[in-house]
């Protein structure tokens, strides 16, 4: 029990060892001690009646809806106690999936029914939309024997992988227990088996070398300590494991995508929140974008991945929603961004990046 699973079958058998729901730990939670670890000391966890207990340091961790809460105190964009309360309320609702997603968004202050409806539709449509990414740039990371969706949110990528019958076993970690409750239902609706835990990217509840693939989409810009987040990804990935990240570009000529304000990334970080508030009245916290040079440096400093930054095209399904003028500009961008001679330029000003890599065997200095 003190060593990580050595094969997909080890993990699969533990995740499917129980039949029927348990009063406290549900079918989804059965056998989690074989993969999840104490985020404090990385000791093995044992199931008690209502908690997972570390056999090494003695810390206990609760659960909601059979999903273990393996978060430890630290900086985060959410309040853990408030999130737990909301997660318990959402888990108790006997609602269809669409209504459950809508109920989460409806709790957001200042959101009207149109915005709630739009975001709900986006979540439900995302698994099908992600099929192309899984067949494309995410193919290697999501076909590994055990791979992690770090920052999985409502479980859209894991649901898409279930749709496509990927050969590997996908697991999910997110800082929000509320979204994990939704993720469990979304993955089940797509025929998958949810193996989920609440946790921090800077303190992953996994043993060293557990994974052979990590996907983390649009997460690095939101973690409090991106260096610790990358070191943790490196720690839990075995040599030869695959990495796939995505993040917006700080120095893009397009508006900052979280608040749709121009020029945010051109300012020093300490002035960005005040600038966004002045321009839009919106809050700009727990967001810190990087440029391509900064990304290369932090990846080299904090990981052992041989990584490559990719300049992706603007997806055609997004372009179809643009105005005619904006659509023409987007298609021009797509045609030019693939030119080798212009790569350096688009690494500076492109709207977002994809990072792929393979973990090498030697350790970083």
C-alpha positions in Angstrom: 0.0 0.0 0.0 2.9 2.4 0.5 4.0 2.3 -3.2 2.1 3.9 -6.1 0.2 1.7 -8.5 2.5 0.1 -11.1 -0.1 -0.5 -13.8 -3.4 0.7 -15.0 -4.9 -2.6 -13.9 -3.8 -2.0 -10.3 -5.7 1.3 -10.2 -8.7 0.0 -12.2 -9.2 -2.9 -9.9 -9.2 -0.7 -6.8 -11.6 1.7 -8.4 -14.1 -1.0 -9.3 -13.8 -3.3 -6.3 -17.1 -2.4 -4.7 -20.6 -3.0 -6.0 -23.5 -0.7 -5.0 -23.3 2.5 -3.0 -21.9 2.7 0.5 -23.5 4.9 3.2 -20.4 7.1 3.6 -17.9 6.3 0.9 -19.6 5.6 -2.4 -18.7 3.3 -5.3 -16.5 6.1 -6.7 -14.5 6.3 -3.5 -14.0 2.5 -3.0 -10.3 1.6 -3.0 -9.0 5.1 -3.2 -6.2 4.3 -0.8 -4.4 2.6 -3.7 -3.8 5.9 -5.6 -4.5 9.0 -3.4 -1.9 10.0 -0.8 -1.8 12.4 2.2 -0.9 15.8 0.7 1.2 16.6 3.8 3.5 13.6 4.0 2.4 11.5 1.0 1.6 8.6 3.3 -0.9 5.9 2.4 -4.6 6.6 3.3 -7.0 4.2 5.0 -10.8 4.5 4.8 -12.7 4.9 8.1 -16.4 5.3 8.4 -16.5 9.0 7.2 -12.9 9.9 6.5 -9.6 9.0 4.9 -6.9 8.8 7.5 -3.1 9.0 6.9 -1.3 6.0 8.2 1.9 8.0 8.6 1.1 11.4 10.0 -2.4 10.7 11.4 -4.2 13.6 9.6 -7.8 12.9 8.6 -9.6 14.1 5.5 -13.3 14.3 4.9 -15.4 13.8 1.8 -18.4 15.1 -0.1 -20.5 12.7 -2.2 -17.8 10.1 -2.0 -15.1 12.6 -3.3 -12.2 13.0 -0.8 -11.2 16.5 0.3 -7.4 16.4 0.3 -6.8 20.1 0.3 -4.5 21.6 2.9 -4.5 25.2 4.1 -3.0 27.6 1.5 -3.7 30.5 -0.8 -6.6 29.9 -3.2 -9.1 31.8 -5.2 -11.9 30.2 -3.3 -12.9 30.0 0.4 -12.7 26.3 1.3 -15.4 26.4 4.0 -17.8 28.2 1.7 -17.0 25.8 -1.1 -17.6 22.8 1.1 -21.0 24.1 2.2 -22.0 24.8 -1.4 -20.8 21.3 -2.5 -22.8 19.6 0.2 -25.9 21.5 -0.9 -25.4 20.8 -4.6 -24.7 17.1 -3.8 -28.0 16.8 -2.0 -30.0 18.2 -4.9 -31.9 15.6 -6.9 -31.7 17.4 -10.3 -31.0 16.6 -13.9 -27.4 17.4 -14.9 -28.3 20.6 -16.8 -30.2 21.9 -13.8 -27.4 21.0 -11.5 -24.8 23.0 -13.5 -27.3 25.9 -13.7 -27.7 25.8 -9.9 -23.9 26.3 -9.5 -23.7 29.2 -11.8 -26.9 30.8 -10.5 -25.2 31.3 -7.1 -22.7 33.7 -8.6 -23.3 37.3 -7.7 -24.3 39.6 -10.5 -25.0 36.8 -13.1 -28.3 37.2 -14.9 -30.3 34.3 -16.4 -28.8 34.8 -19.9 -25.2 34.5 -18.7 -26.1 31.5 -16.4 -27.8 29.7 -19.4 -24.9 30.4 -21.8 -22.2 29.1 -19.4 -24.4 26.0 -18.6 -24.7 25.2 -22.3 -20.9 25.6 -22.7 -20.2 23.1 -19.9 -22.6 20.5 -21.4 -21.4 21.0 -24.9 -17.7 20.9 -24.0 -17.1 17.1 -24.0 -18.0 16.8 -27.6 -16.0 20.0 -28.5 -12.9 18.5 -26.8 -12.9 15.4 -28.9 -10.8 17.2 -31.5 -8.2 18.2 -28.9 -8.0 14.6 -27.5 -7.5 13.3 -31.0 -4.9 16.1 -31.6 -2.5 17.8 -29.3 -3.7 16.0 -26.2 -3.6 12.5 -27.7 -0.3 11.5 -26.1 -1.0 12.7 -22.6 -4.6 11.3 -22.5 -3.6 7.8 -23.8 -1.2 7.1 -21.0 -2.0 4.3 -18.6 -2.8 6.7 -15.7 -3.1 10.4 -16.5 -4.3 13.4 -14.4 -6.5 16.2 -15.4 -5.2 18.9 -13.0 -7.8 21.6 -12.5 -10.5 19.4 -14.0 -13.4 21.7 -13.0 -16.7 20.2 -14.1 -15.0 17.2 -15.6 -15.4 18.1 -19.2 -12.1 16.7 -20.5 -12.6 13.4 -18.5 -16.1 13.1 -19.9 -14.8 13.6 -23.4 -12.1 10.9 -22.8 -14.8 8.6 -21.6 -16.8 9.3 -24.8 -13.8 8.3 -26.9 -13.0 5.2 -24.9 -9.4 6.3 -24.4 -7.1 3.4 -23.4 -5.7 5.1 -20.3 -7.3 5.8 -17.0 -8.0 9.5 -16.3 -8.3 10.9 -12.8 -9.2 14.4 -11.8 -8.0 16.9 -9.1 -9.5 20.4 -8.6 -9.5 23.0 -5.9 -13.3 23.3 -6.0 -15.3 20.5 -4.3 -18.5 22.1 -5.8 -17.3 21.6 -9.3 -16.1 18.1 -8.5 -19.6 17.1 -7.4 -20.8 18.3 -10.9 -17.8 16.5 -12.5 -18.8 13.2 -11.0 -22.2 13.4 -12.6 -21.0 14.6 -16.0 -18.4 11.8 -16.2 -21.0 9.2 -15.3 -23.4 10.7 -17.9 -20.8 10.0 -20.5 -20.2 6.5 -19.5 -17.0 7.1 -17.5 -15.9 6.2 -14.0 -15.1 9.3 -11.9 -11.9 9.0 -9.8 -11.7 12.5 -8.3 -10.3 14.4 -5.3 -10.2 17.9 -4.1 -6.6 19.1 -3.9 -4.2 21.9 -4.5 -1.9 22.0 -7.5 0.9 23.0 -5.1 0.4 19.9 -2.9 -0.9 17.1 -5.0 -2.3 14.1 -3.1 -0.3 11.6 -5.1 2.9 9.6 -4.6 6.1 10.2 -6.6 6.0 8.9 -10.1 2.3 7.8 -10.0 1.4 9.2 -13.4 2.4 8.8 -17.0 0.5 11.8 -18.2 -0.6 15.2 -16.9 -3.0 17.6 -18.6 -3.7 21.0 -17.0 -5.7 23.5 -19.2 -5.7 27.2 -18.3 -4.6 26.6 -14.7 -1.1 27.8 -14.3 -2.2 31.5 -14.5 -4.5 31.0 -11.5 -2.2 29.1 -9.0 -0.7 31.2 -6.2 2.8 29.6 -6.7 3.3 28.4 -10.2 6.8 27.2 -9.4 5.5 24.9 -6.7 2.7 23.8 -9.0 5.2 22.8 -11.7 7.5 21.0 -9.3 4.5 19.0 -8.1 3.6 18.0 -11.6 7.2 17.0 -12.2 7.3 15.0 -8.9 4.2 12.9 -9.6 5.1 12.1 -13.2 7.4 9.2 -14.0 10.2 9.4 -16.5 8.9 9.3 -20.0 5.6 10.8 -18.9 3.7 13.3 -21.1 2.8 16.9 -20.2 0.1 19.1 -21.8 -0.6 22.6 -20.5 -2.4 25.6 -21.9 -2.4 29.3 -20.8 -3.1 32.7 -22.3 -0.2 34.9 -23.3 0.4 37.9 -21.0 1.7 40.0 -23.9 -1.0 39.2 -26.4 -2.4 42.0 -28.6 -5.9 40.6 -27.9 -7.9 41.6 -24.8 -7.1 39.8 -21.5 -9.5 36.8 -21.9 -10.7 36.7 -18.3 -11.9 40.3 -18.1 -11.8 41.3 -21.8 -9.7 44.4 -21.1 -6.9 45.5 -23.5 -3.3 46.1 -22.3 -3.4 44.3 -18.9 -0.3 42.3 -19.5 1.8 45.3 -20.5 1.6 46.6 -17.0 3.7 45.4 -14.0 1.7 42.8 -12.0 1.2 45.1 -9.0 -0.8 47.6 -11.1 -3.0 45.2 -13.1 -5.9 44.7 -10.7 -6.3 48.5 -10.3 -6.1 49.0 -14.1 -8.8 46.3 -14.7 -11.0 47.9 -12.0 -10.6 51.3 -13.6 -11.3 50.1 -17.1 -14.1 47.6 -16.4 -15.2 47.7 -12.8 -14.3 44.0 -12.6 -12.1 42.2 -10.0 -8.8 40.8 -11.2 -7.4 38.5 -8.5 -5.8 35.1 -8.6 -4.7 35.6 -12.2 -1.2 36.2 -13.3 -0.4 35.6 -17.0 3.1 34.8 -18.3 4.8 35.4 -21.7 6.6 32.7 -23.7 10.0 33.7 -22.3 8.8 33.5 -18.7 7.1 30.1 -19.4 10.3 28.7 -20.8 12.4 29.8 -17.8 10.0 28.5 -15.2 9.6 25.1 -17.0 13.4 24.7 -17.2 13.9 25.8 -13.6 11.2 23.8 -11.9 10.7 20.6 -14.1 12.6 17.9 -15.9 10.3 18.1 -18.9 11.7 18.7 -22.4 9.0 21.1 -23.3 7.9 22.8 -26.5 5.6 25.9 -26.7 3.0 25.6 -29.5 1.2 28.5 -31.1 -2.3 27.1 -31.7 -4.8 28.4 -34.3 -8.0 30.1 -33.3 -10.6 27.3 -33.3 -12.9 27.4 -36.3 -16.0 26.9 -34.0 -15.0 30.1 -32.2 -14.4 32.0 -35.5 -17.9 31.2 -36.6 -19.3 33.2 -33.7 -17.2 36.3 -34.6 -18.3 39.3 -36.6 -17.3 39.2 -40.3 -14.4 41.5 -39.8 -13.1 39.7 -36.7 -13.5 36.4 -38.4 -11.3 37.6 -41.3 -8.6 38.8 -38.9 -8.7 35.4 -37.0 -8.3 33.4 -40.3 -5.5 35.7 -41.3 -3.9 35.1 -37.9 -4.3 31.3 -38.4 -2.6 31.4 -41.8 0.3 33.5 -40.6 0.9 31.9 -37.2 2.0 28.6 -38.8 4.9 30.3 -40.8 8.3 29.2 -39.4 9.8 32.7 -40.2 7.1 34.4 -38.0 7.3 32.0 -35.1 9.3 34.3 -32.8 6.8 37.1 -33.5 3.7 35.0 -32.6 5.4 33.7 -29.5 5.5 37.3 -28.3 2.0 38.5 -29.3 -0.1 35.4 -29.9 -3.3 35.1 -27.7 -2.5 31.8 -26.0 0.0 29.0 -25.8 0.0 25.2 -25.6 2.9 23.5 -23.9 3.7 19.8 -24.5 6.6 17.8 -23.1 8.2 14.5 -22.2 9.8 14.0 -18.8 13.5 13.1 -19.1 15.3 10.7 -16.8 17.9 13.0 -15.2 17.0 15.3 -12.3 17.1 19.1 -12.6 20.1 20.7 -10.9 
